[in-house]
Amino acid sequence: MNNSDAIVDDIFETLAELAPEIRASLPGRRVESSEINPSGETRLEADAYADELIEEALGAIDGVGIYASEEQDEPIDVGEGEISIACDPLDGSSNIKPNSPMGTIIAVYEGELPAGGDRLLASGFVLFGPILTMTVARDGQVYEANVGDGEIEIINDDVTIPDEPVVYGMGGRVPDWTEGFAAFIDEVEDEYKLRYGGSMVADVNQVLTYGGIFSYPALKSAENGKLRLQFEGIPMADIVESAGGVSSDGSQSILDVEPTHFHQRVPVHLGNKELIERVEAHLADE
């Protein structure tokens, strides 16, 4: 095991330890704070707490030099190491109010940020659902673990997207969809079951479990959609591709998107190859 492998081990072991604490903190932090994050969204107290907790714990790991969060304006120097962490501390935090699933997304990069998929060492997400789980992509494979006790108990060491798609989910408002994307949804809505809950972690986990597609497309009002490349697009694309699926920004793998700035947004399509090819074809016809 080389040094970077050991650091990645420490990162995910630490995240597993944090998961029960983050979950336990949620009931008392469902209210909005007075702060606005760099994406222009009002932060909940839960967002701020999770961000601080993860920064402190992961930033203390030897070998981690940079911690970056969608809740922070810029990456933060936390050590002397060559490993950078990009994190969405509470993906789908608006789901706290109706008590719906949410998660934490993490990407581990080699070197400074912003970084592309070619410098990704590992990706993972914690799902705060009925069961507290963590899904991790490393070395082209994906495992799912129960982390309810703060330890990694692997329950599936080879997560693979099913061959036969079942579900689809999509973000954005219908009037804001482009013609090509609207045509794609018209085509698939009679073939598959709609699953969309407002948390990327939960929605992508549905695709990993049942097969299908998750999309947050380019919009008429936002040509790059809503999701951030560093914190959401790249790590979730890595997980899906490592599980045998495909990612796309509408024309290419999200792992091939060139990063230009820290809070860069990207259209996201994740799922079975046949569905990604179909959505790309509709988008190309626009």
C-alpha positions in Angstrom: 0.0 0.0 0.0 1.4 3.4 -1.0 1.1 6.5 1.1 -1.9 7.9 -0.9 -3.8 4.7 -0.4 -3.3 4.9 3.3 -4.5 8.5 3.4 -7.6 7.6 1.4 -8.3 4.8 3.9 -8.0 7.3 6.7 -10.4 9.7 4.9 -13.2 7.2 4.5 -12.7 5.7 7.9 -13.0 9.2 9.4 -16.1 10.0 7.3 -17.7 6.8 8.5 -17.0 7.9 12.1 -18.5 11.3 11.5 -21.7 10.0 9.8 -23.6 9.1 13.0 -22.6 12.4 14.6 -23.8 14.4 11.6 -27.1 12.5 11.5 -27.6 13.0 15.3 -27.0 16.8 14.9 -29.8 17.3 12.3 -32.9 17.5 14.5 -31.7 20.6 16.3 -30.5 22.4 13.2 -33.4 22.5 10.8 -33.6 26.3 10.8 -32.0 28.7 8.4 -29.0 30.7 9.4 -28.3 34.3 8.4 -25.6 33.2 5.9 -25.6 32.8 2.1 -23.3 30.2 0.6 -21.2 30.9 -2.6 -24.0 29.4 -4.8 -26.4 32.0 -3.5 -28.4 29.6 -1.3 -29.4 30.3 2.2 -27.5 28.0 4.6 -29.2 26.0 7.2 -27.6 25.6 10.5 -27.1 22.0 9.6 -25.1 22.9 6.5 -22.7 25.0 8.6 -22.3 22.5 11.4 -21.6 19.6 9.0 -19.1 21.6 7.1 -17.2 22.6 10.2 -17.3 19.1 11.5 -16.0 17.5 8.3 -13.3 20.3 7.8 -11.9 19.8 11.3 -11.8 16.0 11.1 -10.6 15.4 7.6 -8.3 18.4 7.7 -6.5 16.9 10.6 -5.5 13.8 8.6 -1.8 13.6 7.8 -1.3 14.0 4.0 -4.4 16.2 3.5 -3.4 19.6 2.4 -6.6 21.3 1.1 -10.2 21.1 2.2 -12.8 22.6 -0.1 -16.5 22.8 0.3 -19.4 24.2 -1.6 -20.2 26.1 1.6 -16.8 28.0 1.4 -15.7 30.7 -1.1 -12.3 29.2 -1.7 -10.3 26.1 -0.8 -8.7 26.1 2.7 -5.1 25.1 3.4 -5.3 22.6 6.2 -1.9 20.9 6.1 1.3 20.1 4.1 0.0 17.1 2.2 -0.6 16.7 -1.6 -4.2 15.4 -1.1 -7.2 17.7 -1.7 -10.7 17.0 -0.5 -13.8 18.6 -2.2 -17.0 18.1 -0.2 -20.7 18.8 -0.3 -21.4 18.5 3.4 -25.2 18.2 3.2 -26.5 17.4 -0.3 -30.2 18.1 -0.4 -30.2 19.9 3.0 -33.6 21.4 2.1 -35.0 17.9 2.7 -34.4 18.4 6.4 -37.7 20.4 6.7 -39.9 17.6 5.3 -37.6 14.9 6.9 -36.6 13.4 3.6 -33.3 11.7 2.7 -30.1 13.7 2.1 -26.4 12.9 2.0 -22.7 13.9 2.1 -20.6 13.8 -1.1 -16.8 13.7 -1.1 -14.1 13.7 -3.8 -10.5 13.0 -3.1 -8.1 14.5 -5.5 -4.3 14.5 -6.0 -2.8 18.0 -6.1 -4.5 21.4 -6.0 -8.0 22.4 -6.9 -9.8 22.9 -9.2 -9.1 19.5 -10.6 -10.5 17.2 -13.3 -11.5 13.6 -13.2 -8.0 12.5 -14.2 -6.7 13.6 -10.8 -9.4 11.8 -8.8 -8.2 9.2 -6.3 -11.6 8.1 -4.8 -15.2 9.3 -4.4 -17.9 8.5 -2.0 -21.2 9.5 -0.5 -23.0 9.0 2.8 -26.8 8.4 2.5 -28.8 9.6 5.5 -31.8 7.3 4.8 -33.6 4.7 6.9 -30.2 3.0 7.0 -27.0 5.0 7.3 -24.8 3.9 4.5 -21.6 4.9 2.7 -20.9 4.2 -1.0 -17.3 4.5 -2.2 -15.6 4.2 -5.6 -11.9 3.3 -5.6 -9.7 1.7 -8.3 -12.6 1.2 -10.6 -14.8 -0.7 -8.1 -17.6 0.4 -5.8 -18.6 -0.9 -2.4 -21.5 -0.1 -0.1 -21.1 -0.2 3.6 -23.3 0.2 6.7 -21.8 3.0 8.9 -24.5 3.3 11.5 -22.1 2.4 14.2 -19.4 4.7 12.9 -17.4 1.8 11.4 -17.3 0.5 7.8 -19.3 -2.7 7.6 -19.2 -3.7 3.9 -22.6 -5.1 2.8 -21.8 -5.1 -1.0 -18.2 -5.2 -2.2 -19.1 -5.0 -5.9 -21.9 -2.5 -6.5 -22.9 -2.7 -10.2 -25.7 -0.8 -11.9 -28.4 -3.3 -13.1 -28.5 -4.0 -16.9 -32.2 -3.4 -17.1 -33.2 0.2 -16.3 -36.2 0.8 -14.1 -36.2 4.4 -12.8 -35.6 8.0 -14.0 -35.3 11.3 -12.1 -34.6 14.8 -13.2 -34.0 18.2 -11.7 -35.0 21.7 -12.8 -38.4 23.1 -13.6 -40.3 21.8 -16.6 -40.7 25.3 -18.3 -37.0 25.8 -17.9 -36.0 22.6 -19.7 -34.6 22.8 -23.2 -36.5 21.3 -26.1 -34.2 18.3 -26.4 -34.3 17.4 -22.8 -38.1 17.8 -22.7 -38.4 15.5 -25.7 -36.2 12.9 -23.9 -38.4 12.9 -20.8 -41.5 12.7 -23.0 -40.0 9.6 -24.5 -39.0 7.8 -21.3 -41.8 8.7 -18.9 -44.0 5.9 -20.2 -41.2 3.3 -20.0 -39.8 3.9 -16.5 -40.8 4.8 -13.0 -40.2 8.4 -11.8 -38.0 8.7 -8.7 -36.9 12.2 -7.7 -36.6 13.4 -4.1 -34.5 16.5 -4.3 -31.2 15.0 -3.0 -28.7 14.0 -5.6 -27.3 11.3 -3.3 -30.7 9.7 -2.8 -31.6 10.0 -6.4 -28.4 8.5 -7.8 -28.6 5.7 -5.2 -31.9 4.8 -6.7 -30.2 4.5 -10.1 -27.4 2.4 -8.7 -30.0 0.1 -7.0 -32.5 -0.3 -9.8 -30.8 0.9 -13.0 -32.0 4.0 -14.9 -31.0 7.6 -15.3 -30.6 10.7 -13.1 -30.3 14.1 -14.8 -29.9 17.7 -13.8 -29.7 19.2 -17.3 -28.7 22.4 -18.8 -31.6 24.9 -18.4 -32.8 27.8 -20.5 -32.0 30.0 -17.6 -28.7 28.3 -16.7 -26.7 26.7 -19.5 -24.6 24.7 -17.1 -27.4 23.6 -14.9 -27.2 23.8 -11.1 -24.7 21.1 -9.9 -21.1 21.9 -9.1 -18.4 20.0 -11.0 -15.9 19.6 -8.1 -18.3 18.6 -5.4 -21.1 16.8 -7.1 -20.5 16.2 -10.8 -17.1 14.5 -10.8 -17.5 12.3 -7.7 -20.9 11.1 -8.6 -19.9 10.4 -12.2 -16.9 8.5 -10.9 -19.2 6.3 -8.7 -21.6 5.6 -11.5 -18.9 4.9 -14.1 -17.0 2.6 -11.6 -20.3 0.7 -11.1 -20.5 0.0 -14.9 -22.7 3.0 -15.8 -22.0 6.1 -17.9 -21.9 9.9 -17.2 -22.3 12.8 -19.5 -22.5 16.6 -19.5 -24.6 16.2 -22.6 -21.8 15.4 -25.0 -18.9 13.9 -23.1 -18.0 12.1 -19.8 -18.1 14.4 -16.8 -14.8 13.0 -15.8 -13.4 14.6 -19.0 -14.8 18.1 -18.4 -12.0 20.6 -18.1 -12.2 22.5 -14.8 -11.8 26.3 -15.1 -12.9 27.7 -11.8 -13.7 26.5 -8.3 -17.5 26.7 -8.1 -18.0 25.7 -11.8 -21.3 24.2 -12.7 -22.0 21.3 -15.1 -25.0 19.6 -16.6 -25.2 16.1 -15.2 -26.6 12.8 -16.7 -25.8 9.6 -14.9 -27.0 6.0 -15.5 -27.2 3.1 -17.9 -25.4 3.5 -21.2 -28.5 3.2 -23.4 -30.3 6.0 -21.6 -27.3 8.3 -21.6 -26.9 7.7 -25.4 -30.6 8.5 -25.8 -30.5 11.8 -23.9 -27.3 12.8 -25.7 -29.0 12.2 -29.0 -32.0 14.4 -28.1 -29.6 17.1 -26.9 -27.6 17.0 -30.1 -30.9 17.5 -32.1 -31.6 20.8 -30.4 
